[in-house]
Amino acid sequence: MKNIAVIGAGSMGNGIAHTFAQFGYKVNLIDISQESLDKGMATITKNLDRMLSKEKISEDDKKSTLDHITTFTDLKEGAKSVDLVVEAATENEKIKLDLFKQLDEICPENTILASNTSSIPITKIAAVTKRAEKVIGMHFMNPVPIMKLVEIIRGYNTSNETNDTIVELSKSLKKVPTEVNDYPGFVANRILMPMINEAVETLYNDVAGVKEIDTVMKLGMAHPMGPLQLADFIGLDVCLSILEVMYDGFKNPKYAPCPLLVNMVRAGKMGVKSGEGFYDYSESKKAEKVSSQFSAA
């Protein structure tokens, strides 16, 4: 397995492409937008330069990694002759289902179709294809080149062969593959998102301010990042989408998104990517300044 297609050039997609290419895989990075592809490649180059400056890689390593990536705006051209597709498109069920229908028609019969979805059931995605045994979840963590975990999610019909192949492939990337069952949110987000949602509820109910909530979790629980800062980093729209998937899947009110989170997303306050969430990122990406909405008058 040497030829990989990665769909989506955003923060997850370009990180996945970077990681595969760095370990010698030939990568087709696919996105409908040339601008997104250009931004994705610029991010990969920047991250490689950072690794180079820290002497973690050589100049030859950087060149080799970039040489292993080819960009495409045409899905058919980019995915028609690969061994594995890793879909890292927007966390939107309709978009993902449409993509997998197309991929099932485009890709050779032996191609494994993996999704980087953080919450949408793999069994549901597999059901729109004629190769459910070759559909699997491959949930990387952000930032992909650094984070070691890959959640491996078996759909109801995922074969042992497909599962074993993806586990070994993840190990070849020096990741730690961890197998979980196909339920909404899997493990990472089933535990993480209720915590983030509860942090938003704590703010919403005026128990404490943004920095105070994050400080308690960082200093009291040894979290490297507070839950509100982490939500901004992930994207509040993504957090909302995952919570909605879990609420729909379990019908349990504990997964119901906080009204404050819903309103912030409606208002376009998505976190780092929009320049404002619980923190103001207009001057710094380091969550140093609390958003004026939550600052004391």
N, C-alpha and C positions, 0 to 999 in steps of 0.2 A: 504494500500500500504506500504509494509515493505521490500520487496526484490528488490534491485536495482543493475543493472549491469552498470558499467562505462567502456567504451572502450577507451583505450589509457592511459598510465601511465606517460605521460609527465607533464609539469607544470600545465596545465589546468585539465587533468584527475586526477592526484593525489590530486589536491586541491578539486575537486568535490567529490572524494571518501572520503577524509578526512572529508569534511563538512557533508555529509550524515551520515557517521559512527559516528561522534561526536553527532549527534542528534538521535542516536539509531536505525538507519536503518542498515539492513544487506546488505553489499556491496560486489559484485563480481567485482574485478578490473581485467580487461582483456587487455592483450597486446601480440603481437606475439613474443616479445623478453623477455626472463626471465631476462636479464640484465636490461632492462627498468623497469620491475616490481620491481626488487631489488632496483634500484635507486629511483623509485617512493615511495616505502615503507620507504626508508632511509630519503627521504625528508619529508614525513608525520611525521615520528618519530622526526626529527629535529625540525619541526614546533610545534609539541606538547610539546617538551622539552622547547622551547622558551615561549610558553604559560604557562607552568608549572612554569618557573622561574619568570614570571610576576604575578604569583598567580591568573591567569585567569581560570585555571583548577586545579584539584587535581591529584594525582598519580593514583587514581582509575579511574578518567575520561580518563586519557591517556591510561591506560590498556584496558578499555572498548572500546575505539575508535579503537585501534589496533585489538582487538579481533573480532570486527564487520567486518573486512576486510579480504576477502579470495582472493588470486591471482590465475589467470588462464592464460595459453597460448593457450588454446583451446576455440575458440569462442562458439562452440556448447555447451560445458560443462558449460561455464560460463553464457550463456544467455538463456538456455533452460527452466528455471522455474522461471523467474523474473516478477515483475509487471511493471517495467519501465526500459528501457535502455536509458542511456545518452551517446551518441557518442561524444567523444572528441579526435578523431583521427586527423591526419595531415589535414590542410586546403587545401585539394586537392579534386576537384569534383569527379574524377573517383573513388578514394579510398572510398569516402563517399557513392556514389551510389552503388558500389559493396557491401559495408557493409550492407546497408539497404536492398538490395535484399536478402542477406543471412539471415539477422535478421528476415525478413518477413517469411521466411521458417522455421527458428529455433524456434521462440518465440510463446507462446500460443496466441490464437486469441485476448485475452483481454489485452495483453501487449501493453503499450504505447511506441512508439519509438520517442525519442527526440534527437535533434542534438544541439551541442554547437557551430555549425558553426557561424562565425562572418560575413558572407557575402553571402553564397550560398543559393539561394531561397529554402525555405521549400517546396513549391509546386512542384518544380523539384525533390527534394529528395523523396517526398511522391509518386510521379508518378511511381516510380519503385517498389512500394509495392502494395499489395491488401488490404491495410488498411489505405488509405489516411486520413480517418477521425481520426485516432489515431496517426498521425505524427505531430510533433510540434517542434518549435525552443525553446530551453532553453539556452540562451546565458549568461553564467556567466562571471564575470569580474575577472581579475587577479590582486592580489592573492585572490583566491576564498574564503578561510576561513575568510578574512577580509572585502572584498568589499561587499556592501549591495545589489547592483543592480543585478537583473536577467531580461534580455530582453525576453519577451515571444512573440514568433512570430507565428501567425496563418497562416497555409497554406490555399490555396483556399478552400480545403475540410475539414479542421480541424473542428471537432465537438465542440459544446458548452460544452459538457460534458468533453471532453479531455482538453479543454482550462481551464475550471473551476478547474479541478483536479490538473493541473500543477500550477495554481495560488495558490491554497490552500497549495499544497506541498511546494512551494517556501516560503510561509509564515511560514510553520512549521520549516524551516531552519533559521528563523529570517532574511530572505531576503526581499527586496522590489520588488515584481514582477511588471513590467511595460509592458503593452501590446502595441505592435506595428504591423504595417501591413507588409506584405511580399513583400518588394521591395529591390533591391540590396543594401547591406550595412546596411539595417534596419535603425535605428536612430543613434546609437553610432558611428558606423564606417562611415556612410554617412557624418557625421559632422567632426569626428576626422581625418580620413585619408586624406581628402583634405587639412586640416591644416598641417599635417605632410608633405605631398607632397609639399606644398607651402614653408615650412621651408627648405626642401631639395633644392627646386628651388632657394630660397634666397641665400643659400650657393653656389649653382652651378653658380649663376650669380654674385658671389663675392660682394654681398651687405654687408655681414658681416661674421664673423667667427663663428665656432661651438658654443663656449662658449657665444659669444655676442648674438647670436640668442636665445639661451636657457635662458640667463639672462634677456633679454627683456620680454620674455613670463612669466618667473617666477616672476620677480619683478613688471612688468608693468601690467600683467593680473592675478596675484595671482595664477598661475598654480603651483602645487606642484612639477612638473617635466617639464623641457623644452621639446619641441616637438622632438628634435633630440635625446635626452637621452631617451625619451619615445619610440621612434622608435627602438632604440637599445634594450630596455627592451622587447618590443613586439616581435622583430625579424624582420629584414629588409626583409627577404623572405616572412614573413606573411603579412607585409605591402604591398609589391609588389603584392602578390596574391589577396588581398582584392581590391586594386586599379584596377587590371586587371578585376576582376569580375564586378566591378561597371562600368568601361569603356565599357566592353562588353554589360552590361545590359542596360545602358543609351545611349550609342553611343555619349556621350558628351565629348568634348576634355578637359573639366576642370578636369576630372578624369584620364587623361592620366598620367602614372607614369613618373616622372622626369628621364631623361637619366642617371643622376648620381646614382639614386637609382637602376636602372636596372643594371648598370655596377658593382656596389658594390656587388649586389647579385650574379652576374655571377662570380665575383672574390672570392666569399666565405666569404665576409665580412658581416656577418649576425647580428652583434651586440654582446650582452652579451654572447649568447650561443656559438659563435665561437671565443670569446676572443677579437674581434675587430669589430668596426663599425665606428660610428662617434667619438667614444671614444676608448681608449686602455684599456682593462680590464685584461691585463696580470698580473698586480700587485694588482688591486683593482676592486671590482664590483660596485664602487660608482661613476663612470663617472667623475673621478678627472683629468684624463690625456687625452687630445685631441689626436686622432689618428695622427700619423706622417704624413699621407697623407694631413691632413688639418692644420698642425702646421706650423708656420712661420719658414723659413729657418734660 
